[in-house]
Structure formats: C-alpha cells, structure tokens
Amino acid sequence: MSISPTLIYNIVQIYKRVSNLSLSEKKETEEEVDRRDIVNISSEAKRRHLLEETKKEVLQKIKDTEKLRI
C-alpha cells in the first residue's frame, strides 16, 4: 500500500485542526463557561484525549480515501 502526498497533506490538516481546538476553548466567554460543569483534567489526560481524537479522524480519512479508490 502506498501513501499519496494528498493523504499526508490531509493528515497534517486534520492534526492542525485538532491541535487548535484547545486554543478556541481558551477563547470562550465567561458566560459559556458558567453554563458548563467545571472539571479539572490533567494535562496528560488532555494529551491522551487529543491523540485519540486525532487518531480517529486520521483513520477515518484513510478509510474514506480508500473507498474513493475502489
């Protein structure tokens, strides 16, 4: 199985999008924060969650790309 440059580009774009989620979360207004329950999550747990979400998206993109080839 070969990996095309387009697939690599898509993976990098997904990674950028997912890694920027934490930045957008920081920009939430205080009103939005007040409506949510506040839970403290360790940085290690956040990192694991981010990696898991990235992995899921990348695998889904790969599956979608494979379906298009068939």
mmCIF file of the N, C-alpha and C atoms, coordinates in Angstrom:
data_MODEL
# 
_entry.id   MODEL 
# 
loop_
_atom_site.group_PDB 
_atom_site.id 
_atom_site.type_symbol 
_atom_site.label_atom_id 
_atom_site.label_alt_id 
_atom_site.label_comp_id 
_atom_site.label_asym_id 
_atom_site.label_entity_id 
_atom_site.label_seq_id 
_atom_site.pdbx_PDB_ins_code 
_atom_site.Cartn_x 
_atom_site.Cartn_y 
_atom_site.Cartn_z 
_atom_site.occupancy 
_atom_site.B_iso_or_equiv 
_atom_site.pdbx_formal_charge 
_atom_site.auth_seq_id 
_atom_site.auth_comp_id 
_atom_site.auth_asym_id 
_atom_site.auth_atom_id 
_atom_site.pdbx_PDB_model_num 
ATOM 1   N N  . MET A 1 1  ? 0.844   -1.178 0.000  1.00 0.00 ? 1  MET A N  1 
ATOM 2   C CA . MET A 1 1  ? 0.000   0.000  0.000  1.00 0.00 ? 1  MET A CA 1 
ATOM 3   C C  . MET A 1 1  ? 0.891   1.242  0.000  1.00 0.00 ? 1  MET A C  1 
ATOM 4   N N  . SER A 1 2  ? 0.637   2.139  -0.879 1.00 0.00 ? 2  SER A N  1 
ATOM 5   C CA . SER A 1 2  ? 1.418   3.368  -0.934 1.00 0.00 ? 2  SER A CA 1 
ATOM 6   C C  . SER A 1 2  ? 0.624   4.518  -0.316 1.00 0.00 ? 2  SER A C  1 
ATOM 7   N N  . ILE A 1 3  ? 1.336   5.478  0.200  1.00 0.00 ? 3  ILE A N  1 
ATOM 8   C CA . ILE A 1 3  ? 0.703   6.643  0.814  1.00 0.00 ? 3  ILE A CA 1 
ATOM 9   C C  . ILE A 1 3  ? 0.949   7.837  -0.101 1.00 0.00 ? 3  ILE A C  1 
ATOM 10  N N  . SER A 1 4  ? -0.124  8.419  -0.563 1.00 0.00 ? 4  SER A N  1 
ATOM 11  C CA . SER A 1 4  ? 0.000   9.522  -1.510 1.00 0.00 ? 4  SER A CA 1 
ATOM 12  C C  . SER A 1 4  ? 0.286   10.836 -0.774 1.00 0.00 ? 4  SER A C  1 
ATOM 13  N N  . PRO A 1 5  ? 0.892   11.787 -1.465 1.00 0.00 ? 5  PRO A N  1 
ATOM 14  C CA . PRO A 1 5  ? 1.136   13.095 -0.862 1.00 0.00 ? 5  PRO A CA 1 
ATOM 15  C C  . PRO A 1 5  ? -0.161  13.784 -0.421 1.00 0.00 ? 5  PRO A C  1 
ATOM 16  N N  . THR A 1 6  ? -1.225  13.544 -1.140 1.00 0.00 ? 6  THR A N  1 
ATOM 17  C CA . THR A 1 6  ? -2.513  14.139 -0.779 1.00 0.00 ? 6  THR A CA 1 
ATOM 18  C C  . THR A 1 6  ? -2.987  13.611 0.565  1.00 0.00 ? 6  THR A C  1 
ATOM 19  N N  . LEU A 1 7  ? -2.805  12.338 0.787  1.00 0.00 ? 7  LEU A N  1 
ATOM 20  C CA . LEU A 1 7  ? -3.203  11.733 2.052  1.00 0.00 ? 7  LEU A CA 1 
ATOM 21  C C  . LEU A 1 7  ? -2.378  12.313 3.204  1.00 0.00 ? 7  LEU A C  1 
ATOM 22  N N  . ILE A 1 8  ? -1.100  12.467 2.998  1.00 0.00 ? 8  ILE A N  1 
ATOM 23  C CA . ILE A 1 8  ? -0.241  13.063 4.028  1.00 0.00 ? 8  ILE A CA 1 
ATOM 24  C C  . ILE A 1 8  ? -0.684  14.492 4.311  1.00 0.00 ? 8  ILE A C  1 
ATOM 25  N N  . TYR A 1 9  ? -0.989  15.236 3.272  1.00 0.00 ? 9  TYR A N  1 
ATOM 26  C CA . TYR A 1 9  ? -1.464  16.612 3.434  1.00 0.00 ? 9  TYR A CA 1 
ATOM 27  C C  . TYR A 1 9  ? -2.753  16.638 4.253  1.00 0.00 ? 9  TYR A C  1 
ATOM 28  N N  . ASN A 1 10 ? -3.675  15.747 3.944  1.00 0.00 ? 10 ASN A N  1 
ATOM 29  C CA . ASN A 1 10 ? -4.936  15.694 4.680  1.00 0.00 ? 10 ASN A CA 1 
ATOM 30  C C  . ASN A 1 10 ? -4.715  15.374 6.152  1.00 0.00 ? 10 ASN A C  1 
ATOM 31  N N  . ILE A 1 11 ? -3.799  14.462 6.425  1.00 0.00 ? 11 ILE A N  1 
ATOM 32  C CA . ILE A 1 11 ? -3.496  14.103 7.803  1.00 0.00 ? 11 ILE A CA 1 
ATOM 33  C C  . ILE A 1 11 ? -2.930  15.299 8.555  1.00 0.00 ? 11 ILE A C  1 
ATOM 34  N N  . VAL A 1 12 ? -2.040  16.022 7.937  1.00 0.00 ? 12 VAL A N  1 
ATOM 35  C CA . VAL A 1 12 ? -1.456  17.211 8.568  1.00 0.00 ? 12 VAL A CA 1 
ATOM 36  C C  . VAL A 1 12 ? -2.536  18.262 8.825  1.00 0.00 ? 12 VAL A C  1 
ATOM 37  N N  . GLN A 1 13 ? -3.451  18.435 7.885  1.00 0.00 ? 13 GLN A N  1 
ATOM 38  C CA . GLN A 1 13 ? -4.534  19.412 8.068  1.00 0.00 ? 13 GLN A CA 1 
ATOM 39  C C  . GLN A 1 13 ? -5.440  19.015 9.232  1.00 0.00 ? 13 GLN A C  1 
ATOM 40  N N  . ILE A 1 14 ? -5.738  17.737 9.355  1.00 0.00 ? 14 ILE A N  1 
ATOM 41  C CA . ILE A 1 14 ? -6.556  17.264 10.475 1.00 0.00 ? 14 ILE A CA 1 
ATOM 42  C C  . ILE A 1 14 ? -5.828  17.506 11.791 1.00 0.00 ? 14 ILE A C  1 
ATOM 43  N N  . TYR A 1 15 ? -4.551  17.195 11.812 1.00 0.00 ? 15 TYR A N  1 
ATOM 44  C CA . TYR A 1 15 ? -3.769  17.408 13.030 1.00 0.00 ? 15 TYR A CA 1 
ATOM 45  C C  . TYR A 1 15 ? -3.782  18.876 13.430 1.00 0.00 ? 15 TYR A C  1 
ATOM 46  N N  . LYS A 1 16 ? -3.598  19.770 12.476 1.00 0.00 ? 16 LYS A N  1 
ATOM 47  C CA . LYS A 1 16 ? -3.620  21.201 12.778 1.00 0.00 ? 16 LYS A CA 1 
ATOM 48  C C  . LYS A 1 16 ? -4.969  21.616 13.338 1.00 0.00 ? 16 LYS A C  1 
ATOM 49  N N  . ARG A 1 17 ? -6.044  21.105 12.726 1.00 0.00 ? 17 ARG A N  1 
ATOM 50  C CA . ARG A 1 17 ? -7.387  21.465 13.166 1.00 0.00 ? 17 ARG A CA 1 
ATOM 51  C C  . ARG A 1 17 ? -7.630  20.987 14.597 1.00 0.00 ? 17 ARG A C  1 
ATOM 52  N N  . VAL A 1 18 ? -7.244  19.763 14.893 1.00 0.00 ? 18 VAL A N  1 
ATOM 53  C CA . VAL A 1 18 ? -7.468  19.205 16.217 1.00 0.00 ? 18 VAL A CA 1 
ATOM 54  C C  . VAL A 1 18 ? -6.578  19.894 17.246 1.00 0.00 ? 18 VAL A C  1 
ATOM 55  N N  . SER A 1 19 ? -5.355  20.182 16.894 1.00 0.00 ? 19 SER A N  1 
ATOM 56  C CA . SER A 1 19 ? -4.454  20.824 17.850 1.00 0.00 ? 19 SER A CA 1 
ATOM 57  C C  . SER A 1 19 ? -4.874  22.258 18.154 1.00 0.00 ? 19 SER A C  1 
ATOM 58  N N  . ASN A 1 20 ? -5.629  22.878 17.257 1.00 0.00 ? 20 ASN A N  1 
ATOM 59  C CA . ASN A 1 20 ? -6.108  24.236 17.508 1.00 0.00 ? 20 ASN A CA 1 
ATOM 60  C C  . ASN A 1 20 ? -7.374  24.272 18.349 1.00 0.00 ? 20 ASN A C  1 
ATOM 61  N N  . LEU A 1 21 ? -7.956  23.135 18.637 1.00 0.00 ? 21 LEU A N  1 
ATOM 62  C CA . LEU A 1 21 ? -9.171  23.113 19.449 1.00 0.00 ? 21 LEU A CA 1 
ATOM 63  C C  . LEU A 1 21 ? -8.933  23.702 20.828 1.00 0.00 ? 21 LEU A C  1 
ATOM 64  N N  . SER A 1 22 ? -7.805  23.407 21.430 1.00 0.00 ? 22 SER A N  1 
ATOM 65  C CA . SER A 1 22 ? -7.549  23.924 22.758 1.00 0.00 ? 22 SER A CA 1 
ATOM 66  C C  . SER A 1 22 ? -7.444  25.451 22.739 1.00 0.00 ? 22 SER A C  1 
ATOM 67  N N  . LEU A 1 23 ? -6.950  26.029 21.653 1.00 0.00 ? 23 LEU A N  1 
ATOM 68  C CA . LEU A 1 23 ? -6.868  27.480 21.547 1.00 0.00 ? 23 LEU A CA 1 
ATOM 69  C C  . LEU A 1 23 ? -8.256  28.108 21.495 1.00 0.00 ? 23 LEU A C  1 
ATOM 70  N N  . SER A 1 24 ? -9.152  27.489 20.768 1.00 0.00 ? 24 SER A N  1 
ATOM 71  C CA . SER A 1 24 ? -10.503 28.032 20.670 1.00 0.00 ? 24 SER A CA 1 
ATOM 72  C C  . SER A 1 24 ? -11.247 27.877 21.987 1.00 0.00 ? 24 SER A C  1 
ATOM 73  N N  . GLU A 1 25 ? -10.959 26.813 22.718 1.00 0.00 ? 25 GLU A N  1 
ATOM 74  C CA . GLU A 1 25 ? -11.596 26.624 24.014 1.00 0.00 ? 25 GLU A CA 1 
ATOM 75  C C  . GLU A 1 25 ? -11.189 27.729 24.981 1.00 0.00 ? 25 GLU A C  1 
ATOM 76  N N  . LYS A 1 26 ? -9.959  28.209 24.861 1.00 0.00 ? 26 LYS A N  1 
ATOM 77  C CA . LYS A 1 26 ? -9.489  29.281 25.736 1.00 0.00 ? 26 LYS A CA 1 
ATOM 78  C C  . LYS A 1 26 ? -10.205 30.594 25.455 1.00 0.00 ? 26 LYS A C  1 
ATOM 79  N N  . LYS A 1 27 ? -10.732 30.754 24.248 1.00 0.00 ? 27 LYS A N  1 
ATOM 80  C CA . LYS A 1 27 ? -11.364 31.999 23.851 1.00 0.00 ? 27 LYS A CA 1 
ATOM 81  C C  . LYS A 1 27 ? -12.841 32.074 24.231 1.00 0.00 ? 27 LYS A C  1 
ATOM 82  N N  . GLU A 1 28 ? -13.348 31.029 24.876 1.00 0.00 ? 28 GLU A N  1 
ATOM 83  C CA . GLU A 1 28 ? -14.759 31.028 25.256 1.00 0.00 ? 28 GLU A CA 1 
ATOM 84  C C  . GLU A 1 28 ? -15.036 32.164 26.238 1.00 0.00 ? 28 GLU A C  1 
ATOM 85  N N  . THR A 1 29 ? -16.207 32.704 26.125 1.00 0.00 ? 29 THR A N  1 
ATOM 86  C CA . THR A 1 29 ? -16.577 33.772 27.047 1.00 0.00 ? 29 THR A CA 1 
ATOM 87  C C  . THR A 1 29 ? -16.894 33.189 28.408 1.00 0.00 ? 29 THR A C  1 
ATOM 88  N N  . GLU A 1 30 ? -16.877 34.025 29.425 1.00 0.00 ? 30 GLU A N  1 
ATOM 89  C CA . GLU A 1 30 ? -17.156 33.551 30.771 1.00 0.00 ? 30 GLU A CA 1 
ATOM 90  C C  . GLU A 1 30 ? -18.602 33.088 30.888 1.00 0.00 ? 30 GLU A C  1 
ATOM 91  N N  . GLU A 1 31 ? -19.485 33.668 30.118 1.00 0.00 ? 31 GLU A N  1 
ATOM 92  C CA . GLU A 1 31 ? -20.883 33.253 30.154 1.00 0.00 ? 31 GLU A CA 1 
ATOM 93  C C  . GLU A 1 31 ? -21.016 31.793 29.744 1.00 0.00 ? 31 GLU A C  1 
ATOM 94  N N  . GLU A 1 32 ? -20.302 31.381 28.712 1.00 0.00 ? 32 GLU A N  1 
ATOM 95  C CA . GLU A 1 32 ? -20.347 29.999 28.266 1.00 0.00 ? 32 GLU A CA 1 
ATOM 96  C C  . GLU A 1 32 ? -19.747 29.072 29.308 1.00 0.00 ? 32 GLU A C  1 
ATOM 97  N N  . VAL A 1 33 ? -18.709 29.521 29.971 1.00 0.00 ? 33 VAL A N  1 
ATOM 98  C CA . VAL A 1 33 ? -18.054 28.703 30.988 1.00 0.00 ? 33 VAL A CA 1 
ATOM 99  C C  . VAL A 1 33 ? -18.984 28.508 32.180 1.00 0.00 ? 33 VAL A C  1 
ATOM 100 N N  . ASP A 1 34 ? -19.753 29.525 32.541 1.00 0.00 ? 34 ASP A N  1 
ATOM 101 C CA . ASP A 1 34 ? -20.651 29.425 33.676 1.00 0.00 ? 34 ASP A CA 1 
ATOM 102 C C  . ASP A 1 34 ? -21.745 28.392 33.453 1.00 0.00 ? 34 ASP A C  1 
ATOM 103 N N  . ARG A 1 35 ? -22.139 28.150 32.245 1.00 0.00 ? 35 ARG A N  1 
ATOM 104 C CA . ARG A 1 35 ? -23.202 27.204 31.948 1.00 0.00 ? 35 ARG A CA 1 
ATOM 105 C C  . ARG A 1 35 ? -22.726 25.757 31.993 1.00 0.00 ? 35 ARG A C  1 
ATOM 106 N N  . ARG A 1 36 ? -21.441 25.539 31.994 1.00 0.00 ? 36 ARG A N  1 
ATOM 107 C CA . ARG A 1 36 ? -20.920 24.179 31.990 1.00 0.00 ? 36 ARG A CA 1 
ATOM 108 C C  . ARG A 1 36 ? -20.462 23.762 33.376 1.00 0.00 ? 36 ARG A C  1 
ATOM 109 N N  . ASP A 1 37 ? -20.440 22.465 33.619 1.00 0.00 ? 37 ASP A N  1 
ATOM 110 C CA . ASP A 1 37 ? -19.813 21.958 34.832 1.00 0.00 ? 37 ASP A CA 1 
ATOM 111 C C  . ASP A 1 37 ? -18.314 22.090 34.666 1.00 0.00 ? 37 ASP A C  1 
ATOM 112 N N  . ILE A 1 38 ? -17.645 22.452 35.722 1.00 0.00 ? 38 ILE A N  1 
ATOM 113 C CA . ILE A 1 38 ? -16.195 22.621 35.658 1.00 0.00 ? 38 ILE A CA 1 
ATOM 114 C C  . ILE A 1 38 ? -15.541 21.341 36.166 1.00 0.00 ? 38 ILE A C  1 
ATOM 115 N N  . VAL A 1 39 ? -14.691 20.761 35.318 1.00 0.00 ? 39 VAL A N  1 
ATOM 116 C CA . VAL A 1 39 ? -13.982 19.533 35.657 1.00 0.00 ? 39 VAL A CA 1 
ATOM 117 C C  . VAL A 1 39 ? -12.514 19.763 35.381 1.00 0.00 ? 39 VAL A C  1 
ATOM 118 N N  . ASN A 1 40 ? -11.679 19.410 36.324 1.00 0.00 ? 40 ASN A N  1 
ATOM 119 C CA . ASN A 1 40 ? -10.236 19.530 36.130 1.00 0.00 ? 40 ASN A CA 1 
ATOM 120 C C  . ASN A 1 40 ? -9.708  18.228 35.547 1.00 0.00 ? 40 ASN A C  1 
ATOM 121 N N  . ILE A 1 41 ? -9.024  18.344 34.421 1.00 0.00 ? 41 ILE A N  1 
ATOM 122 C CA . ILE A 1 41 ? -8.443  17.187 33.763 1.00 0.00 ? 41 ILE A CA 1 
ATOM 123 C C  . ILE A 1 41 ? -6.944  17.418 33.671 1.00 0.00 ? 41 ILE A C  1 
ATOM 124 N N  . SER A 1 42 ? -6.202  16.395 34.000 1.00 0.00 ? 42 SER A N  1 
ATOM 125 C CA . SER A 1 42 ? -4.750  16.536 33.970 1.00 0.00 ? 42 SER A CA 1 
ATOM 126 C C  . SER A 1 42 ? -4.270  16.780 32.547 1.00 0.00 ? 42 SER A C  1 
ATOM 127 N N  . SER A 1 43 ? -3.113  17.379 32.433 1.00 0.00 ? 43 SER A N  1 
ATOM 128 C CA . SER A 1 43 ? -2.560  17.650 31.110 1.00 0.00 ? 43 SER A CA 1 
ATOM 129 C C  . SER A 1 43 ? -2.275  16.347 30.366 1.00 0.00 ? 43 SER A C  1 
ATOM 130 N N  . GLU A 1 44 ? -1.912  15.306 31.096 1.00 0.00 ? 44 GLU A N  1 
ATOM 131 C CA . GLU A 1 44 ? -1.663  14.010 30.465 1.00 0.00 ? 44 GLU A CA 1 
ATOM 132 C C  . GLU A 1 44 ? -2.955  13.441 29.888 1.00 0.00 ? 44 GLU A C  1 
ATOM 133 N N  . ALA A 1 45 ? -4.051  13.571 30.613 1.00 0.00 ? 45 ALA A N  1 
ATOM 134 C CA . ALA A 1 45 ? -5.341  13.084 30.120 1.00 0.00 ? 45 ALA A CA 1 
ATOM 135 C C  . ALA A 1 45 ? -5.791  13.887 28.905 1.00 0.00 ? 45 ALA A C  1 
ATOM 136 N N  . LYS A 1 46 ? -5.560  15.186 28.931 1.00 0.00 ? 46 LYS A N  1 
ATOM 137 C CA . LYS A 1 46 ? -5.903  16.029 27.785 1.00 0.00 ? 46 LYS A CA 1 
ATOM 138 C C  . LYS A 1 46 ? -5.103  15.600 26.558 1.00 0.00 ? 46 LYS A C  1 
ATOM 139 N N  . ARG A 1 47 ? -3.826  15.346 26.779 1.00 0.00 ? 47 ARG A N  1 
ATOM 140 C CA . ARG A 1 47 ? -2.953  14.944 25.678 1.00 0.00 ? 47 ARG A CA 1 
ATOM 141 C C  . ARG A 1 47 ? -3.414  13.607 25.099 1.00 0.00 ? 47 ARG A C  1 
ATOM 142 N N  . ARG A 1 48 ? -3.728  12.649 25.980 1.00 0.00 ? 48 ARG A N  1 
ATOM 143 C CA . ARG A 1 48 ? -4.208  11.354 25.508 1.00 0.00 ? 48 ARG A CA 1 
ATOM 144 C C  . ARG A 1 48 ? -5.503  11.489 24.723 1.00 0.00 ? 48 ARG A C  1 
ATOM 145 N N  . HIS A 1 49 ? -6.404  12.322 25.234 1.00 0.00 ? 49 HIS A N  1 
ATOM 146 C CA . HIS A 1 49 ? -7.680  12.525 24.554 1.00 0.00 ? 49 HIS A CA 1 
ATOM 147 C C  . HIS A 1 49 ? -7.460  13.148 23.169 1.00 0.00 ? 49 HIS A C  1 
ATOM 148 N N  . LEU A 1 50 ? -6.597  14.140 23.102 1.00 0.00 ? 50 LEU A N  1 
ATOM 149 C CA . LEU A 1 50 ? -6.296  14.797 21.834 1.00 0.00 ? 50 LEU A CA 1 
ATOM 150 C C  . LEU A 1 50 ? -5.691  13.809 20.838 1.00 0.00 ? 50 LEU A C  1 
ATOM 151 N N  . LEU A 1 51 ? -4.770  12.982 21.302 1.00 0.00 ? 51 LEU A N  1 
ATOM 152 C CA . LEU A 1 51 ? -4.161  11.989 20.424 1.00 0.00 ? 51 LEU A CA 1 
ATOM 153 C C  . LEU A 1 51 ? -5.192  10.965 19.952 1.00 0.00 ? 51 LEU A C  1 
ATOM 154 N N  . GLU A 1 52 ? -6.088  10.562 20.838 1.00 0.00 ? 52 GLU A N  1 
ATOM 155 C CA . GLU A 1 52 ? -7.126  9.596  20.463 1.00 0.00 ? 52 GLU A CA 1 
ATOM 156 C C  . GLU A 1 52 ? -8.067  10.184 19.410 1.00 0.00 ? 52 GLU A C  1 
ATOM 157 N N  . GLU A 1 53 ? -8.473  11.433 19.602 1.00 0.00 ? 53 GLU A N  1 
ATOM 158 C CA . GLU A 1 53 ? -9.355  12.082 18.632 1.00 0.00 ? 53 GLU A CA 1 
ATOM 159 C C  . GLU A 1 53 ? -8.657  12.251 17.282 1.00 0.00 ? 53 GLU A C  1 
ATOM 160 N N  . THR A 1 54 ? -7.397  12.630 17.320 1.00 0.00 ? 54 THR A N  1 
ATOM 161 C CA . THR A 1 54 ? -6.625  12.786 16.084 1.00 0.00 ? 54 THR A CA 1 
ATOM 162 C C  . THR A 1 54 ? -6.505  11.451 15.363 1.00 0.00 ? 54 THR A C  1 
ATOM 163 N N  . LYS A 1 55 ? -6.220  10.412 16.127 1.00 0.00 ? 55 LYS A N  1 
ATOM 164 C CA . LYS A 1 55 ? -6.085  9.074  15.552 1.00 0.00 ? 55 LYS A CA 1 
ATOM 165 C C  . LYS A 1 55 ? -7.394  8.642  14.873 1.00 0.00 ? 55 LYS A C  1 
ATOM 166 N N  . LYS A 1 56 ? -8.518  8.882  15.541 1.00 0.00 ? 56 LYS A N  1 
ATOM 167 C CA . LYS A 1 56 ? -9.811  8.514  14.965 1.00 0.00 ? 56 LYS A CA 1 
ATOM 168 C C  . LYS A 1 56 ? -10.064 9.250  13.656 1.00 0.00 ? 56 LYS A C  1 
ATOM 169 N N  . GLU A 1 57 ? -9.781  10.548 13.636 1.00 0.00 ? 57 GLU A N  1 
ATOM 170 C CA . GLU A 1 57 ? -10.013 11.329 12.418 1.00 0.00 ? 57 GLU A CA 1 
ATOM 171 C C  . GLU A 1 57 ? -9.097  10.887 11.279 1.00 0.00 ? 57 GLU A C  1 
ATOM 172 N N  . VAL A 1 58 ? -7.843  10.627 11.601 1.00 0.00 ? 58 VAL A N  1 
ATOM 173 C CA . VAL A 1 58 ? -6.886  10.207 10.573 1.00 0.00 ? 58 VAL A CA 1 
ATOM 174 C C  . VAL A 1 58 ? -7.314  8.857  9.991  1.00 0.00 ? 58 VAL A C  1 
ATOM 175 N N  . LEU A 1 59 ? -7.672  7.924  10.852 1.00 0.00 ? 59 LEU A N  1 
ATOM 176 C CA . LEU A 1 59 ? -8.104  6.618  10.369 1.00 0.00 ? 59 LEU A CA 1 
ATOM 177 C C  . LEU A 1 59 ? -9.361  6.735  9.518  1.00 0.00 ? 59 LEU A C  1 
ATOM 178 N N  . GLN A 1 60 ? -10.276 7.596  9.912  1.00 0.00 ? 60 GLN A N  1 
ATOM 179 C CA . GLN A 1 60 ? -11.493 7.786  9.130  1.00 0.00 ? 60 GLN A CA 1 
ATOM 180 C C  . GLN A 1 60 ? -11.163 8.365  7.755  1.00 0.00 ? 60 GLN A C  1 
ATOM 181 N N  . LYS A 1 61 ? -10.246 9.345  7.712  1.00 0.00 ? 61 LYS A N  1 
ATOM 182 C CA . LYS A 1 61 ? -9.833  9.924  6.423  1.00 0.00 ? 61 LYS A CA 1 
ATOM 183 C C  . LYS A 1 61 ? -9.189  8.874  5.535  1.00 0.00 ? 61 LYS A C  1 
ATOM 184 N N  . ILE A 1 62 ? -8.368  8.016  6.137  1.00 0.00 ? 62 ILE A N  1 
ATOM 185 C CA . ILE A 1 62 ? -7.714  6.967  5.358  1.00 0.00 ? 62 ILE A CA 1 
ATOM 186 C C  . ILE A 1 62 ? -8.764  6.014  4.799  1.00 0.00 ? 62 ILE A C  1 
ATOM 187 N N  . LYS A 1 63 ? -9.733  5.631  5.629  1.00 0.00 ? 63 LYS A N  1 
ATOM 188 C CA . LYS A 1 63 ? -10.789 4.736  5.167  1.00 0.00 ? 63 LYS A CA 1 
ATOM 189 C C  . LYS A 1 63 ? -11.593 5.388  4.042  1.00 0.00 ? 63 LYS A C  1 
ATOM 190 N N  . ASP A 1 64 ? -11.912 6.674  4.202  1.00 0.00 ? 64 ASP A N  1 
ATOM 191 C CA . ASP A 1 64 ? -12.660 7.380  3.176  1.00 0.00 ? 64 ASP A CA 1 
ATOM 192 C C  . ASP A 1 64 ? -11.882 7.460  1.862  1.00 0.00 ? 64 ASP A C  1 
ATOM 193 N N  . THR A 1 65 ? -10.596 7.694  1.968  1.00 0.00 ? 65 THR A N  1 
ATOM 194 C CA . THR A 1 65 ? -9.749  7.774  0.781  1.00 0.00 ? 65 THR A CA 1 
ATOM 195 C C  . THR A 1 65 ? -9.670  6.415  0.091  1.00 0.00 ? 65 THR A C  1 
ATOM 196 N N  . GLU A 1 66 ? -9.580  5.347  0.874  1.00 0.00 ? 66 GLU A N  1 
ATOM 197 C CA . GLU A 1 66 ? -9.530  4.009  0.307  1.00 0.00 ? 66 GLU A CA 1 
ATOM 198 C C  . GLU A 1 66 ? -10.844 3.688  -0.416 1.00 0.00 ? 66 GLU A C  1 
ATOM 199 N N  . LYS A 1 67 ? -11.960 4.116  0.129  1.00 0.00 ? 67 LYS A N  1 
ATOM 200 C CA . LYS A 1 67 ? -13.254 3.878  -0.505 1.00 0.00 ? 67 LYS A CA 1 
ATOM 201 C C  . LYS A 1 67 ? -13.340 4.587  -1.842 1.00 0.00 ? 67 LYS A C  1 
ATOM 202 N N  . LEU A 1 68 ? -12.751 5.767  -1.942 1.00 0.00 ? 68 LEU A N  1 
ATOM 203 C CA . LEU A 1 68 ? -12.780 6.519  -3.196 1.00 0.00 ? 68 LEU A CA 1 
ATOM 204 C C  . LEU A 1 68 ? -11.946 5.833  -4.268 1.00 0.00 ? 68 LEU A C  1 
ATOM 205 N N  . ARG A 1 69 ? -10.920 5.153  -3.876 1.00 0.00 ? 69 ARG A N  1 
ATOM 206 C CA . ARG A 1 69 ? -10.038 4.481  -4.837 1.00 0.00 ? 69 ARG A CA 1 
ATOM 207 C C  . ARG A 1 69 ? -10.706 3.257  -5.444 1.00 0.00 ? 69 ARG A C  1 
ATOM 208 N N  . ILE A 1 70 ? -11.601 2.647  -4.707 1.00 0.00 ? 70 ILE A N  1 
ATOM 209 C CA . ILE A 1 70 ? -12.223 1.400  -5.172 1.00 0.00 ? 70 ILE A CA 1 
ATOM 210 C C  . ILE A 1 70 ? -13.266 1.644  -6.205 1.00 0.00 ? 70 ILE A C  1 
# 
